[in-house]
Amino acid sequence: MEYVLIVISAIFVNNVVLAKFLGVCPFFGVSKKVETAVGMTGAVVFVMTIATIVTFILQKYVLDAFNIGYMQTITFILVIASLVQLVEIVLKKVSPALYQALGIFLPLITTNCAVLGVAILAVKPVYDYNLLEATVYAVAAAIGFGLALVLFAGLREHLDMQDIPKGMKGVPIAFVTAGLLALAFMGFSGIA
């Protein structure tokens, strides 16, 4: 039951983009088409999960063990950047088709603050997650990021076909739509 609460909370209640405002740049930048949003979601799920596992282990067995917790942010950034580069190299050799499909999304993940934010939140003493709970949290947070991204992309595609006043076209209507989507997700706040 505890894992179900972690999943529901990470996807709906404490959505990384809509409640914690992490990963807003790719949220607005990659959300013009549903197909690119789905591609970004797949890449984020993979990298966020692996990054959280590696950073959790580093935090518990290196940073905390040697009492150098102040190195957390720079260590996590280096780990995330290294993982993205490693994934890029492996995909290029093992699965060129998948590498081409992910294309620009892998380098974008290096600068996605949602990946760093989830890795940091997963090791917070407030949550007191073990490795399995942190991994479940990372997967659920990535799915929540993807859900918000795909929903927002669908709404933006629909809005492109509507007759919107000239002053509201583009970024202004995107901000209004994102705000309404965040309000809709607030409705889940009483669940978990």
VENBELTA-V961946 format. One record per residue. N is the residue number from 1. RES is the residue in three letters. SS is DSSP state (2 for helix, 1 for strand, 0 for the rest). OMEGA is omega in whole degrees, 0 to 359 (* if undefined). D_CENTER is the distance of its C-alpha to the mean C-alpha in Angstrom with 1 decimal. Layout:
BEGIN
n;res;ss;omega;d_center
N;RES;SS;OMEGA;D_CENTER
N;RES;SS;OMEGA;D_CENTER
END
This chain:
BEGIN
n;res;ss;omega;d_center
1;MET;0;181;23.6
2;GLU;2;180;21.5
3;TYR;2;178;18.8
4;VAL;2;178;18.9
5;LEU;2;177;18.5
6;ILE;2;181;15.5
7;VAL;2;181;13.9
8;ILE;2;180;15.2
9;SER;2;183;14.3
10;ALA;2;182;10.6
11;ILE;2;189;10.4
12;PHE;2;189;13.1
13;VAL;2;181;14.5
14;ASN;0;181;12.0
15;ASN;0;185;9.1
16;VAL;0;183;6.5
17;VAL;0;190;7.5
18;LEU;0;180;10.9
19;ALA;0;182;12.2
20;LYS;0;178;10.8
21;PHE;0;174;10.4
22;LEU;0;179;7.6
23;GLY;0;182;6.3
24;VAL;2;181;9.5
25;CYS;2;177;11.0
26;PRO;2;178;9.2
27;PHE;2;178;9.3
28;PHE;2;186;13.0
29;GLY;2;186;13.7
30;VAL;0;189;12.5
31;SER;0;179;13.4
32;LYS;0;178;17.1
33;LYS;0;182;17.5
34;VAL;2;184;16.2
35;GLU;2;176;16.7
36;THR;2;177;14.6
37;ALA;2;178;11.7
38;VAL;2;177;12.3
39;GLY;2;178;12.6
40;MET;2;179;9.3
41;THR;2;179;7.8
42;GLY;2;180;10.1
43;ALA;2;180;9.4
44;VAL;2;179;5.7
45;VAL;2;182;7.1
46;PHE;2;184;10.0
47;VAL;2;181;9.1
48;MET;2;180;6.7
49;THR;2;181;9.7
50;ILE;2;181;12.4
51;ALA;2;180;11.3
52;THR;2;178;11.3
53;ILE;2;182;14.6
54;VAL;2;182;16.2
55;THR;2;177;15.4
56;PHE;2;180;16.6
57;ILE;2;178;19.7
58;LEU;2;181;20.3
59;GLN;2;186;20.0
60;LYS;2;188;22.4
61;TYR;2;178;24.8
62;VAL;2;185;25.1
63;LEU;2;179;23.9
64;ASP;0;182;25.2
65;ALA;0;181;28.2
66;PHE;0;178;29.4
67;ASN;0;178;28.6
68;ILE;0;180;26.5
69;GLY;2;179;23.5
70;TYR;2;178;23.7
71;MET;2;187;22.4
72;GLN;2;186;19.0
73;THR;2;182;17.0
74;ILE;2;178;18.9
75;THR;2;181;18.8
76;PHE;2;179;15.0
77;ILE;2;178;14.7
78;LEU;2;179;17.4
79;VAL;2;181;16.0
80;ILE;2;179;12.7
81;ALA;2;179;14.9
82;SER;2;179;17.4
83;LEU;2;180;15.2
84;VAL;2;178;14.0
85;GLN;2;179;17.7
86;LEU;2;178;18.9
87;VAL;2;179;16.8
88;GLU;2;180;18.0
89;ILE;2;181;21.6
90;VAL;2;180;21.6
91;LEU;2;180;20.3
92;LYS;2;181;22.9
93;LYS;2;186;25.6
94;VAL;2;184;24.8
95;SER;0;180;23.4
96;PRO;2;180;24.1
97;ALA;2;178;23.3
98;LEU;2;177;19.7
99;TYR;2;178;19.5
100;GLN;2;180;21.0
101;ALA;2;180;18.7
102;LEU;2;174;15.5
103;GLY;0;186;17.5
104;ILE;0;186;15.9
105;PHE;2;181;12.2
106;LEU;2;177;12.6
107;PRO;2;179;14.0
108;LEU;2;182;11.5
109;ILE;2;179;8.7
110;THR;2;182;11.3
111;THR;0;179;11.1
112;ASN;0;183;7.5
113;CYS;2;177;7.9
114;ALA;2;179;4.6
115;VAL;2;178;5.5
116;LEU;2;180;8.9
117;GLY;2;180;8.5
118;VAL;2;178;7.5
119;ALA;2;179;10.2
120;ILE;2;180;12.5
121;LEU;2;183;12.3
122;ALA;2;180;12.9
123;VAL;0;180;16.2
124;LYS;0;177;17.3
125;PRO;0;180;20.9
126;VAL;0;181;20.3
127;TYR;0;180;18.4
128;ASP;0;179;20.6
129;TYR;0;166;18.5
130;ASN;0;186;20.1
131;LEU;2;180;18.5
132;LEU;2;178;18.2
133;GLU;2;178;16.8
134;ALA;2;178;14.2
135;THR;2;177;13.3
136;VAL;2;178;13.4
137;TYR;2;181;11.2
138;ALA;2;179;8.5
139;VAL;2;181;9.1
140;ALA;2;178;9.3
141;ALA;2;178;6.2
142;ALA;2;177;4.5
143;ILE;2;176;7.6
144;GLY;2;175;7.4
145;PHE;2;180;4.7
146;GLY;2;179;7.0
147;LEU;2;179;9.9
148;ALA;2;181;9.7
149;LEU;2;181;9.4
150;VAL;2;177;12.2
151;LEU;2;180;14.2
152;PHE;2;178;14.2
153;ALA;2;177;15.2
154;GLY;2;178;17.9
155;LEU;2;180;19.1
156;ARG;2;176;19.3
157;GLU;2;179;21.2
158;HIS;2;180;23.5
159;LEU;2;179;24.1
160;ASP;2;181;25.2
161;MET;0;182;28.0
162;GLN;0;177;29.2
163;ASP;0;183;31.8
164;ILE;0;177;30.0
165;PRO;0;186;32.1
166;LYS;2;181;32.1
167;GLY;2;182;30.8
168;MET;2;182;27.7
169;LYS;0;176;26.7
170;GLY;0;186;23.5
171;VAL;2;181;21.4
172;PRO;2;180;23.3
173;ILE;2;177;22.9
174;ALA;2;178;19.1
175;PHE;2;178;18.9
176;VAL;2;180;21.2
177;THR;2;178;19.3
178;ALA;2;178;15.9
179;GLY;2;178;18.1
180;LEU;2;177;19.6
181;LEU;2;177;16.5
182;ALA;2;177;15.4
183;LEU;2;178;19.0
184;ALA;2;179;18.8
185;PHE;2;176;16.0
186;MET;2;178;18.1
187;GLY;2;179;20.6
188;PHE;2;189;18.9
189;SER;2;178;19.3
190;GLY;2;185;22.6
191;ILE;0;187;21.4
192;ALA;0;*;20.0
END
